[in-house]
Amino acid sequence: MYDEEVNEAYLAMSKQYRRDVTNKLANVLNHSSSERVNTIVDEMIELRRKECDECQSNKVLCILQPKCGPNRDFLDILIGIGYQDIPQFCYTQRIRDVKRRIDSNEEIPSGTKVKLVDYLALNKLKRKITTTLEELETVKGYIAGTDLKHSFVILINNNLVVIDAESSTVTFNPWDFRLTHKNFEPFAKLLLKRYDFMELHRLVEEYQGLWIFELKTRNPQAEVETLNDAIKQSDYLLAYELEEPDLLRLIAEVQLLRRKSASIFTTLRNEATISLGELRIALDDVASIARNLQVLKVSPD
């Protein structure tokens, strides 16, 4: 028992240490010249590529236990920065894994990246750099999508897919992506399409960074005490209204917060943000309560 407690304490200290180092490194990079940043990035890639070569030389190892982690994190970095000479055997395994998960309707690990032409090929669309939302609507499992400037965001079964037309890359479930008040609304509306028993009635930014959701769902004919208890259980639900005899309106809030420290993956500063993952948790919380109240599907107005 003592050894387990010591190990837990050590792991907690180790995680805190990594967070501290990451924050310090982010601060250094944010205040460094582009030449210094380029030097650090080049050296990092060179060091990792040596491990890539070693990993790919043992195909069994590369398939079952890649050196950069089970989700091939370094491969995602290379694709994300537009590096041309990516490890091909490793990338082949990525495509196979994504195809398997798509075919079986599994959730794809957060942050997984592929090239746009390969994603189009997986969905039997023309392999070209540019595409349209209308073409993407033909993808199997398509639920909804939105056309943002230079990118498309689509919901395929339970996967959120971000297609960056400028970099010609596709990212699955980027839950660490930061939202601001400028791009919060389209992502929130898209995520709400994941729930077929609850629909958005109104979404308004009460003031910058505070968003109020008004959601319609079937009135479960529950006792007032039960509804009040449901509100108390949620970190996001504020109130409810019996709008009509058969409709229940749930009112929830999501607050964008200012971050105490910069992340190495973003240059956002002094701006209230929320990650896609945090927004997903908030909406899942509200949906879970609505589902527990045994609500039924609402037909669109």
C-alpha positions, 0 to 999 in steps of 0.5 A: 500500500505504501509503495502504491502511494509513493508511486502515485505521489511520484507520478503527480510530481512528474506530471507537474514538472512536465507542465512547468517545463512545457510552460517555460519552454512555451514562454521562451519560444514566444519571446524568441526570434524566428531564427532561434525557433527554427533552429530548435524545431530543426534539431528536434526533428533531426533527433526524432528522425533518428528514432523514426528510422530505427522504428521503421527498420523493425516493422513489427515494432512500428506497427504494434508499438511505435516509438513516438507513442500509440497514437504516433504523436510525432507523425502528427507534428510532421504532418501539421507543420507541412514536413514533406519527408514523413516516414512512409511506412508509419504513415501507411499504418496511420491510414490503415488505422483511420480506415478501420476506425471509419469503417467500424464507426469508432472514435478516432484518437484526438489530434490524429492527422492525415493528408487531405488527398488521402482522406478524400480517397478513403471516402471514395472522393476525388483526390484533389487539393480543393473540395466543397462542403456539398461533396463532403455531405456524401461521406458515409455517416455525415451528420452536419458540417459548416464552412469556415474561412479556409476550412470545413468542419464536419461531424461524421458519426461520433467524429469531429473532422476539421479539413484545413484547405490551406495546409491540405491536412485533416485533423480528427477530434482536435479536442485541445483546439482553443475556441474564442468568442469569434469562432465559438458559435459554429463549433457549438452548433455543430457539436449539438448535432451529436444529440438527436433528442435535444435541439438548439432553440437559441444561442447568445453571447450574454457578454464576451466570453459567456454563452447562454444555451437554450435547448429544447427537449421533450417534457418528461412530465417529471416532478418539479423536485426531480427537475430541480435536483437535475439542475443541482447536479450539473455544472452548466445547467442554470434553469428550466422552463416548461415552454409548452405542455410537451416541451422542456426548455433547458438553459445552460451556460458555458464560460470562456476563461482567460488562461494563466499560462501560454501553451506551446501549441498556441499563441493566444494571449490575454483572450478568454478561450475554451477548448473543444474538449471542454465544450464537449464535456459541458454539452455532454453533461447537459445531454446526460441529464436530458437523457436521464430524464427519459426525453424523446426526440424533438422534431425540427421546427 
